[in-house]
Amino acid sequence: MRQYSADLTPSWKKPRPVPEVAAEPGLVVEEAGTGFCGAVIRCEAGTVTLEDRFGKHRVFPLEPRGFLLEGRAVTLVRPPSGPARPTRTASGSVAVPGARARVARAGRIYVEGRHDAELVEKVWGDDLRIEGVVVEYLEGVDDLPSIVAEFAPGPDARLGVLVDHLVPGSKEWRIAESVTSEHALVVGHPYIDVWEAVKPASVGIRSWPRVPHGQDWKTGVCRALGWPENTGAAWQHILSRVRSYKDLEPELLGRVEELIDFVTA
């Protein structure tokens, strides 16, 4: 005798299976109930944390059919244990696992000091290696016009320079204005030192202290915050708190991105 299934529901009425997708960091999804769209930044037992493009965080339960991926319903699951490759670099760019460093371009990016160079390397290092851009530090910009002249920038060897405290009327401003080569770009941030370009909250302080005019700024900062007056150790502490571009002020982020675009154009 012919056997019939106990379930007489037509196939077109049966719910379609929903794929399971590992909630890897960087995966962009939309929460089906609220429409909140963001990238996965954390996945714990039973929950996932998303961050939208404005930096807002929301925590959602890992429910079946709870998210949309490219418009299609999915069930997010906790990624398998073990180290996962980052999908984004510290600068926010898409990571390219296994990419080899490009042969260095003739162009360069110059920054004022060692701390500036270390900060740029920490956040943009992966991007710079792929683009073949070398960053060097100058120990000040007082001789910038002669440095640019000696470099002799050209169409195939562009020069970008990042200057601290580049505000109208400052000494740095006048020096930058004296560089006129169309193959050199001098930009800067408004902060007295690159330390200030790190968000205070990332360092664990309310704000960067004001240092009286005439005092060494870094030493004054250490004194005001109650840190040992060892600026090298203080900088290493600050740098250790920088994990990505989110720990830096926009005034620095935009200028570094501008220089990378200019040198690689």
C-alpha positions as CSV (number, residue, x, y, z in Angstrom):
1,M,0.0,0.0,0.0
2,R,1.3,3.5,-0.8
3,Q,2.7,5.3,2.2
4,Y,1.7,9.0,2.9
5,S,3.5,11.5,5.1
6,A,1.7,12.5,8.3
7,D,2.6,16.1,7.3
8,L,0.1,17.2,4.6
9,T,1.3,20.8,4.5
10,P,2.0,21.8,0.8
11,S,5.7,22.3,0.2
12,W,5.2,25.9,-0.9
13,K,3.8,26.7,2.6
14,K,6.7,25.1,4.5
15,P,9.3,27.5,5.9
16,R,12.5,27.5,3.9
17,P,15.7,26.5,5.7
18,V,17.7,29.5,6.8
19,P,21.5,29.4,6.4
20,E,23.7,29.7,9.5
21,V,26.4,32.3,9.2
22,A,29.3,32.7,11.7
23,A,29.3,36.1,13.3
24,E,32.8,37.0,12.5
25,P,34.1,40.5,13.4
26,G,33.5,42.9,10.6
27,L,30.5,41.1,9.1
28,V,27.8,43.6,8.2
29,V,24.2,42.5,8.9
30,E,20.8,44.0,9.7
31,E,18.8,43.0,12.7
32,A,15.4,41.9,11.3
33,G,13.2,43.3,14.1
34,T,14.6,46.8,14.5
35,G,16.4,47.4,11.1
36,F,19.6,48.3,13.0
37,C,22.5,47.8,10.5
38,G,26.1,47.4,11.6
39,A,29.3,45.4,11.7
40,V,29.9,42.6,14.2
41,I,32.4,43.7,16.8
42,R,31.8,41.0,19.4
43,C,30.0,37.7,19.7
44,E,29.5,36.1,23.0
45,A,27.4,33.2,24.3
46,G,23.9,34.0,23.1
47,T,24.5,37.6,22.0
48,V,26.1,39.6,19.3
49,T,27.2,43.3,19.4
50,L,26.8,45.4,16.3
51,E,28.3,48.8,15.6
52,D,26.7,51.1,13.0
53,R,28.5,53.7,10.9
54,F,28.1,56.4,13.5
55,G,29.9,54.3,16.1
56,K,26.7,53.3,18.0
57,H,26.7,49.9,19.6
58,R,23.6,47.6,20.1
59,V,23.5,44.1,21.6
60,F,21.1,41.5,20.1
61,P,20.3,37.9,21.0
62,L,21.4,35.2,18.6
63,E,17.9,34.1,17.5
64,P,17.0,31.9,14.5
65,R,16.2,34.0,11.4
66,G,17.1,37.1,13.4
67,F,19.3,38.9,10.9
68,L,19.5,39.9,7.2
69,L,22.7,39.5,5.2
70,E,22.5,41.2,1.9
71,G,18.7,41.2,2.2
72,R,18.4,37.5,2.9
73,A,17.4,36.0,6.3
74,V,20.2,34.2,8.2
75,T,20.8,32.8,11.6
76,L,23.9,34.1,13.2
77,V,26.0,31.6,15.2
78,R,29.0,32.0,17.4
79,P,32.2,31.6,15.4
80,P,34.3,28.5,16.0
81,S,36.8,28.8,18.8
82,G,40.4,29.7,17.8
83,P,42.1,32.9,16.5
84,A,40.2,34.5,13.6
85,R,41.8,36.7,11.0
86,P,40.7,40.3,11.2
87,T,38.5,41.5,8.4
88,R,39.5,45.1,8.9
89,T,42.9,46.7,9.4
90,A,43.4,49.2,12.2
91,S,42.7,52.0,9.8
92,G,39.3,50.5,9.0
93,S,40.3,49.3,5.5
94,V,39.4,45.8,4.3
95,A,42.1,43.4,5.4
96,V,44.0,41.4,2.7
97,P,45.2,38.3,4.5
98,G,48.5,37.0,3.2
99,A,49.1,40.1,1.0
100,R,52.8,40.8,0.4
101,A,54.3,44.2,0.9
102,R,54.7,46.2,-2.3
103,V,58.1,47.4,-3.4
104,A,58.5,50.9,-1.9
105,R,57.5,53.8,-4.1
106,A,59.8,56.7,-4.8
107,G,57.3,58.9,-3.0
108,R,57.4,59.4,0.8
109,I,55.4,60.6,3.7
110,Y,57.3,62.7,6.2
111,V,56.1,63.3,9.7
112,E,57.6,65.6,12.4
113,G,58.9,63.1,15.0
114,R,59.3,59.5,16.0
115,H,56.0,59.5,18.0
116,D,54.1,60.6,14.9
117,A,55.8,57.9,12.8
118,E,55.0,55.2,15.4
119,L,51.3,56.2,15.6
120,V,50.9,56.2,11.8
121,E,52.6,52.8,11.6
122,K,50.3,51.3,14.2
123,V,47.1,52.5,12.6
124,W,48.0,52.6,8.9
125,G,50.9,50.2,8.7
126,D,49.1,47.4,6.9
127,D,47.7,49.9,4.3
128,L,51.1,51.5,3.8
129,R,52.9,48.2,3.1
130,I,50.3,47.2,0.5
131,E,50.6,50.6,-1.2
132,G,54.4,50.6,-0.9
133,V,54.6,53.9,1.0
134,V,57.4,54.6,3.4
135,V,57.0,57.0,6.3
136,E,60.0,58.8,7.7
137,Y,60.3,61.3,10.5
138,L,62.2,64.7,10.4
139,E,62.7,65.7,14.1
140,G,61.0,69.0,13.4
141,V,60.0,71.1,10.3
142,D,62.1,74.2,10.7
143,D,64.1,73.2,7.6
144,L,61.2,71.9,5.7
145,P,61.7,74.0,2.5
146,S,65.3,72.8,2.1
147,I,64.2,69.2,2.9
148,V,61.6,69.4,0.2
149,A,64.1,70.9,-2.3
150,E,66.6,68.2,-1.6
151,F,63.9,65.5,-2.1
152,A,63.0,67.0,-5.4
153,P,59.4,65.7,-5.7
154,G,58.0,65.0,-9.1
155,P,55.1,63.2,-10.8
156,D,56.5,59.8,-10.0
157,A,57.9,60.7,-6.6
158,R,55.3,62.7,-4.7
159,L,56.0,63.9,-1.2
160,G,53.5,64.3,1.6
161,V,54.3,66.0,4.9
162,L,52.3,65.9,8.2
163,V,52.8,68.8,10.5
164,D,51.8,69.3,14.1
165,H,50.0,72.4,15.3
166,L,49.2,73.6,11.7
167,V,46.9,76.6,12.5
168,P,46.7,80.0,10.8
169,G,49.4,82.4,11.9
170,S,51.6,79.8,13.6
171,K,55.3,79.2,12.8
172,E,54.3,75.9,11.3
173,W,51.8,77.5,9.1
174,R,54.3,80.0,7.7
175,I,56.8,77.2,7.0
176,A,54.1,75.1,5.2
177,E,53.1,78.1,3.1
178,S,56.7,78.3,1.8
179,V,56.5,74.9,0.1
180,T,55.1,75.5,-3.3
181,S,55.9,72.4,-5.4
182,E,52.8,70.9,-7.0
183,H,54.2,67.5,-6.3
184,A,54.4,68.1,-2.5
185,L,51.5,68.3,-0.1
186,V,51.8,69.7,3.4
187,V,48.9,69.2,5.7
188,G,48.6,69.1,9.5
189,H,46.4,68.8,12.5
190,P,45.7,71.6,15.1
191,Y,47.2,69.8,18.1
192,I,50.4,71.0,19.8
193,D,51.7,67.4,19.7
194,V,50.4,64.1,18.2
195,W,49.7,62.9,21.7
196,E,46.6,65.2,21.7
197,A,45.4,63.4,18.5
198,V,44.6,60.4,20.6
199,K,41.1,60.6,22.1
200,P,41.3,61.2,25.9
201,A,38.8,58.5,26.6
202,S,41.0,56.0,24.9
203,V,43.9,56.9,27.3
204,G,41.6,56.9,30.3
205,I,41.6,60.6,31.0
206,R,38.8,63.3,30.8
207,S,40.8,65.6,28.6
208,W,44.3,66.6,27.7
209,P,45.6,69.2,30.3
210,R,46.5,72.8,29.3
211,V,50.2,73.4,29.8
212,P,51.3,77.0,30.5
213,H,53.1,78.7,27.7
214,G,56.9,78.3,28.0
215,Q,56.8,74.9,29.6
216,D,57.8,71.7,27.8
217,W,54.4,70.4,26.7
218,K,55.0,66.7,27.2
219,T,56.6,67.1,30.5
220,G,53.8,69.4,31.6
221,V,51.2,66.8,30.6
222,C,52.9,64.2,32.6
223,R,53.1,66.5,35.6
224,A,49.4,67.5,35.3
225,L,48.2,63.9,35.0
226,G,50.4,62.7,37.9
227,W,52.5,60.5,35.6
228,P,56.2,60.0,36.1
229,E,58.0,62.7,34.1
230,N,59.3,60.2,31.6
231,T,57.9,61.2,28.3
232,G,59.2,58.1,26.5
233,A,57.4,55.8,29.0
234,A,54.3,58.1,28.8
235,W,54.2,57.8,25.1
236,Q,54.4,54.0,25.2
237,H,51.5,54.0,27.5
238,I,49.5,56.2,25.2
239,L,50.4,54.2,22.1
240,S,49.4,51.0,23.8
241,R,45.9,52.3,24.2
242,V,45.5,52.9,20.5
243,R,43.9,49.9,18.8
244,S,42.4,51.4,15.7
245,Y,41.4,54.6,14.0
246,K,38.5,54.9,16.4
247,D,41.0,55.9,19.1
248,L,42.1,58.9,17.1
249,E,40.6,62.4,16.5
250,P,39.1,63.0,13.0
251,E,41.4,66.0,12.5
252,L,44.3,63.6,12.3
253,L,42.5,60.8,10.5
254,G,41.5,62.9,7.6
255,R,44.9,64.4,7.1
256,V,46.8,61.0,7.0
257,E,44.2,59.6,4.6
258,E,44.7,62.7,2.4
259,L,48.5,62.2,2.3
260,I,48.2,58.5,1.4
261,D,45.8,59.3,-1.4
262,F,48.2,62.1,-2.7
263,V,51.3,60.0,-2.6
264,T,49.7,56.9,-4.3
265,A,47.7,58.9,-6.9
